[in-house]
């Protein structure tokens, strides 16, 4: 017997009683065949199709979102998957799934951001130096710029970065996130709310040069990132994301270093807020329209009478940012790559017979506060208490060749065993809960989750440069092999 065969036999003897070895052996043989058929080039072709102009950036609630949903639904049908939900769908929508009304915001093709100090002006370039927050209201304002650190006002904890600062009718600049030593939770919506209450007319946010552990793990870069900022039911403040380099220039005019300022905030939690002596002009128009969000679902029925009513949910979001401010956001890595992996795993498993049922979900609305996954959890097509786990794939095409895996509600050995089955045991970096992504509503509902992200830097995250040319087929293949092994393992575990 080969060494590999001995390892496999040892695994089977550990996992199942000797009397039950025949069925796991057949399942292992089927998995090995499926793993051999995984194709990085096939997935790369799907990434190319989804991220080019045919789907116009796949913005939630647009005609392009419906078209991309139809693309996935047609593929599910061609693979022989069963429909898993038909709630809220209108004629002309995808074959299967669920739908809900959403509001879309479009930033016009003409945007402007410029800084000035005395007779010196510094025009900023969209996509390089800044990006409007994508659900910002229209704005045309010129005002002084005030730096307010992380934008936190918490007198009860002795950390108020607005204390003594006049931001009335001013534009505030703040770091994303929070100092690692700050004990309380804080969201972007919290910061925007405080800025509005203090009288600011707009905000600029920036990724600091010192990244948190989570930011490093997700491979965040220093460029401006597209994002939504709306807090439900609140009036929004106009705002933009600016590059780290631009923020450094703004502070340098006042003799300050962005890095040193962030280091001091991290070390002492002592406010470093200051007027910058600069003016900024922000100008753009935004329009809102009603639309329909489309989730697409496909089902492989379980074949074990005692387990077929239990489900494994595998999902990936399909949506991105569309065309904003005259720029196309292709969303190749985020998340045409995860969608391609979802389709490849569905293809590999479509002719197999798992014990449990498997629901494949192409979510929309992830970029808009997880609207699609929250819709699924609120009206699940199969009861959530039958879900043994939810597997989420996001950002699956760029990085260093390793896999970053976040686990909640399951033993890490489950993720490790799947890595062994896929031949990727030495490529896994295992963590706990990831705070962002379509797995979050499932975790909040008590469903165990596994999130799979390609490890290392993702330098084009939420930027127009996230194109198919940056995606690597060998990384897609590794992610798909792992997701396939894990989903099959969960669907067939005793």
N, C-alpha and C positions, 0 to 999 in steps of 0.2 A: 504494500500500500504506500502511495506517495505521502510525503509530509503534509501536503494540502489535504489529501483524503483523510489522514489521521486527525487533523485539526477539525475537519468537518464532522467526522464521526463523533469526536469528543463533544462538539457543540450539540449535536443531535441527542446524544445520550444524556447530556446535562439538561437540555430543554424539555425532552419528552420521555415518558416511560418507554422501555424496550418494546412493549406490545403495541405501541402507537408509532413506531418508527416508519412504517411504510408510507403513511400519508405525508408526514413532513419531508421524507425523501423525494416524493413526487413533487411537492411544492418547491423544494430546493432546485430540482432539475428544471422545472418550469421557469423559475426565477433566473437561473443561469442562462437559459436560452434567451430570455427577454433582455437580460443585461448585455448579451453579445450583440443584440440588434439595435442598441441605442446609437444614434447617429448625430454627431455634432454638426455636420454639414446640413443635414435636414433641418435641424433647429435653427441654424444660422439663416437659412432661406426663409423661415417663418419670421425671424427677427427683422430681416430686410423688408419683407412684405408689410409687416405691421408698422415699421418705423419710417417708411417713406411717405411721399405726399398723398398716396391713395387714401390714407386715413387721417391725414392732416393733423397729427398729434393727439388724436383720440381723446379730446376733452369731454369729460362727463357731461351728459345732457344734450350733446350736439348730434346732428345727423351723422357725423363721423363716428361717434360712440356707437350709434345704432349699426352702422356699417361694419365696424370691427366686431360687434357682438354677433352679427350675422355670419361673419367669417368663422368665428369660433363655433357657433351653433351648427353650421354646415359641416364642419370637420367632425364634431361629435356625432352627428347623424351618419356621416360616411363611415365612421369607425364602428357603428352598430351599437352605440351607447343608447340607453333608454332615457326618456325625458324624466327629470326629477322635480320639475316645478313649472307651472304655467301662470303664476299669479301676476295680475296687473299688466299683462302684455297686450299691446295694441296690434291691430292688423299691420302687416309689413315689418314687424319686429323680428327678432331671432326666433328659431324654432321652439326653444325651450328656455325657461328661466323665470325671472321675477323682475318687476319694474316698479319704479316710484317716481313721483314728480320731484324735480330739483330746479334750482336756479343757476344759470350760467352767467359768468361775467367775462366780458371781452374788453381788453385794453386796446385802444385804437393804435393805428400804425404810427402815429406821431407822438413821441414822448420826449421829455427834456429834463435833464438834471444838470445844473451848473453851480459851481461854487465861486465866490469872489471874496477878496480881501483888499480893500483900497482899490487901486487901479489894476490889480492882478486878477485874472479870471481863470477858472479851471473847469472847462467843459468835461462832462463825463459821458462815456460811450455805453449805450445800452448793450447788455449781454456780456460786456467786458468789465465795466466798472459798476454797473447797477442793473437791477431788474425791479420793476414795480411789483409790489405784493399784488397777486393776481385777482383778488376780489376787492382791491382798493376802490373807493369812490373817485370820481373825477376830481382833479385838483389843478389849481393855478395859483401858486403862492410863492412869495419871496419873503424870507424871514431869517433872523439870526440863528446860528447853530449852537446848541448846547450839548456837551457830552455828559451823560448821566450814568456812566459805568455799565452795570447790568440792568439798569432801569427798574430797580427794586425799591419800593417804599414800605418799610416794615419797622415802624418805630417801636413796636412791642418787643422786637428782638434786637433793638439797638442798631439797626442797619437801614438807614433811610438816605438813599442817594439823591433825593430831591431836597433834603434839608438845607435851607438857606439859598436854594437856587431859584431864580426867576425863570420859568419856562413859559410864561403867559405869552401867547402869540409867537412862539418860537418853534423851531424844528429840533427835536431831541435825537441823539444818537446813542444807541446802547448795544452791548454785546448780546448775542444769542445765549441761551442757557443760563447758568448761575454759577457763582463761585462754589468750588467743591466743599468748602467749609460751611456754606450757608445751609442751615438745617431744614428750612421750610420748602414746600413745593412751590414752583413758580412756572407759569406757562407764558407763551407769547401773548395770549389774550389778556393775561393779568397785566403784563407790561403796557400793552396798548391802552387798557382801561385806565391805568394810573396816569399815563401821559395825557390822555384826554381830560381826565378829571383835574389835572394840574394846569390845564389851559393850553397845552401844546397844539399846534395846528397841523403837524405831520411828524412822522418818525422815520429814522433810518436805522436798520439793524445790520450787524456785521458778525461774522465768525472771527473770534479772536485768534491771534497767532498761537496761543497755548490751548491745545485741544483737550477736552475731557476724555476719559477712558472710552466712553461710549462713542464720542465723535471720532476718535482714532480707530476704533474697531469697525465703524461703519465707513471709514475712509473718506471723511469729509475734507473738501479742499478749501482754498482761500477765496475762491471766486464768489460772485453773487449767485444766490440760488433762488429759483422760482419756488413760490409757496403761496398758500392761502392763509389768511389770518383771521377770518371772521369768527367771532364768538356769537353763538346762536342768540338772537334776540337783542343784540347790542348794536348801537350805531358805530360804524367803523371809522377809524382815523386813517387818512391817506398815508401810505408808507412805501418804502422801497428797501430792498436788500442791497448793500454795497459791498465791494470787495475789501479784503483786509488791507490791500495796498492803498486804496483810496482813503480808508479810515485813518491809516498811518499818516498820510499827507495832511489830513484835516487836523490831527493833533499836533503834528510837527510845526504847523504855523504858530502854535502857542508854546513851542519849545518842549513838547512832551513826546515820549515814545509810547506807542500803543502797547508793545510787549511789556515794557517796564510798568506801565500803568496797570495792565492785567495781572502781572506778577504781584504787585503790591496789594491789589484787591484780593487775590487768592490767599496771600499770606496773612493779611491783617484784618480783612473785612472792614476796612476803614474807607469811607467814600472818597473817591478821587474825581468827583464831578467838577466841571469847569465850563465856562463860556469859552468858545474857541476863537472868537474874533472874526469869524467868517459868516457870510451870508450864503444861503442856498436858494435856488429857484427850482421848484418842482412843477411840472406841467404835463398832464395827459388827460384824456377823456376815456371813461369806461361806460359800457352799456350792459344792462342785464336783460336776460330773456328766460322764459320758462322752457324747460326741457324734460326729457325722460331718461332716468338712469336705467341701464340694462345690465343685470347679472345673467350669466348663461350657465346652466347646470346640465350635467350629464351623469348617468348612473350606470355602474356595473353591479348587477344583482349578485348577492351572496348565494352560495350553493349549499351551505351547511344548515339544515333545518333548525338547529339549536342556536345558530349565530347570525343567520342572514338578516335579521331585523336590526342588528347592530351595524353601525356605519363608521367608516373612516372618511373624513372630509379632507380632500386635497384642494388647495386654492392658490390662485395668483391673481393679482390685480392687472387689469388690461389698460386702464385709463392713464392718461398723462395730462399735459397742460395745453395742448392744442397750438394755436397760433396767437401770439400775444405781442403787442408792441412792434408788429412787423416781423417778428422772429418766429420760426417754426421750432417747436420743441419735439424732436423725434421720439424721445423716450425709448431708445434701443435697449440699454441696460435696465432702465426703470420704466416699464417693466415688460417690454416686449420679450425680454429674455426669459422672465419667469413664465409668461404665457406660452412661449415655445416649449419650455420644460414641461408645463402642464399638458400640452398637446402630445408631447413625445411619451410621457408616462401613460397617458390615456391610450395611446396607440399600442404601447408595449403590453398593457394589461387587458386590452379589449377582447382578446381571444382566450383569456385565462379564467379560471374558476376559483375565486377567493372564497374563504369561508364566510367572511363578512361582506356586506355591500360597501362599495366605494362611490362617493359622490365627488365629482370634479366640478369646481366652481371657478368661473372666470368673473372676478369681481370688477365692477366699476366704482368710481367714487372714493377710492382709497386716498387720493390726494386731497379730497375735500372732507376731511374728518371721518374717514372710514365709513362713508354713508352706505356703500354696498354691503360690506360685511355686517354692519349693524342692522341693515334690512334683513339679511339672512337670519341672524340670530333672533330678531324680533318675530319673524314669521317663518320658521324653518320648515322646509318641505318634508323632512323626517325629524321626529322628536329629538331635541338636543340631548335628552337623557339616554339616547341610544348611541351617541357619538363616543367612541372610545378614544379618539384623538382628532385634532385638526393639524394638518401639515401645510405650512405656508411657504411659498417660494417667492423671493423678491431680490432684485439686483443680482442676477445669476450669470452675468456674462463678462465681467471685468474683474481684474484683481491679480493676486499673486499665485493662484493655483490651489490655495487652501480653501477649506469650507468652514464658515462660521455658523455654528448651530446653537440656537437658543431653545431651552427646554423648560416647560412648566408642567407640573402634574404627572410627570413620568420619571422613572429612574434613568440616570445618565447611561446606564448599561444598555438600555434599549437603543439609544443613539449610537453607542459604540458598536453594538452587535450589527446594526445596519451598515456601519462603515466597513466592518469585516466582510460582510456578505457582498458588498459592492467593490471590494478590493481597495478601499480608500481609508483604512484604519489610521494610517500615518498622516492623513491630510486633514483630520478633524480638529477644530478648536471649539470646545464645548463651554457654553455659558448658561446662565439662567434666563430670566425674563428679559426680552427686548421691549422697550417702552413704546415702540411705534410699529404699525403694520396691521394687516387684516386679521392676524391671530388674536389681537387684543380683545375684541368683543367676545370671542370664544373663551378666552382665558377668564374674562370677567363673568361669564356665564357658567364657569366651573368645568369647562371642557379642557382636558390636557392638550397642550400645543407643542409643536416643534416648528421652529422658523429656520429656514435655510437661506443663507446669503453667501455669495462668493467672497472669500476673504481678501484683505488687503485694500489698497487705495481704490476709490471710485472717483477719479478726478473730475468727471463730467456730470456728477450728481446734480440733477435739477437744473441743467444748463442746456442751451441750444446745441452744444457740442456733443451731446449724448447720441451719437450716430452709430449705425451698424458697423462702420469701419473700426470702431473701438472695441467691438465684441469679439471674443476669442472662442472658436468652436470647441476647443479642448476643455475650456472651463464650463461651457454649457453641457458638455458630455459628462464631466465629473459630477456636476450638480444633478443632472437627470439620473445618472446611475445611482447616486445616493438617495434621491427622492423616490425612485422606483423601489429600491431595496427596502427602504423604511416603510413605504406605504404597503408593500406586499407583506412585510413582516407584521405590521400592525393588523392587517386584514386577516392574517392566518395564525396569530398567536393563540395558544391554548386558552 
